[in-house]
Amino acid sequence: MGETIAGVDVPDSKLATEATELVREAATDLLYHHSRRVFLFGSLRGRRLGLRADPELLYVGAMFHDLGLTERYRRTDQRFEIDGADEARRFLTSHGVPEDGVRKVWEGIALHTTPEVPYRLEPEVALVTAGVEADVLGLGHADLAPEDIAAVVAAHPRPDFKRQILAAFTEGFKDRPDTTFGTVNADVLEHFVPGFRRIDFVEVIQSSAWPE
């Protein structure tokens, strides 16, 4: 292990180091610091929830979870979560990580904007969501020790974070609006993209090919 932040050991293995380098090269400072906080807050929330994840797998899941918002890894034909999940699968497979570990990381990234479901799966899946929810939505914030929050934010600052992350979301989704169907991502486009109208689930049913 390398540095310790808020009592959490940050992995410094070859795998973790190369994951950090990949994200550092592809992502903005905003997304890099957010991703590191996701690992740290996810680890801290895991202690309170009684969940123990493999730290390397959790680290890769946290670091890659928003790669779909970057210019390098952003596609227009699928959900942004899958962009990051697919790149994590490629990265981990190339490093010889067993398929079960690859699956956990893939699911942790792919499901990180899906409420409730990740908490019914393995810790490596659940704690990516827990970290995202803490940093973006403030969920579980009251359960974190103030000194731990201060240590995490000192290491990875979040200046003007609310405005900047919403702008990053908007940029990441605006060219693939249909992929936000049924997700919280549609809320972002509804707020920030003029003329956007979310796909209506009821209308999809009513206008389907079935006669009745």
Secondary structure, 3 states (H helix, E strand, C coil): CCCEECCEECCCCHHHHHHHHHHHHHCCHHHHHHHHHHHHHHHHHHHHHCCCCCHHHHHHHHHHCCHHHCCCCCCCCCCHHHHHHHHHHHHHHHCCCCHHHHHHHHHHHHCCCCCCHHHHCCHHHHHHHHHHHHHHHCCCHHHCCHHHHHHHHHHCCCCCHHHHHHHHHHHHHCCCHHHHCCCCHHHHHHHHCCCCCCCCHHHHHHCCCCCC
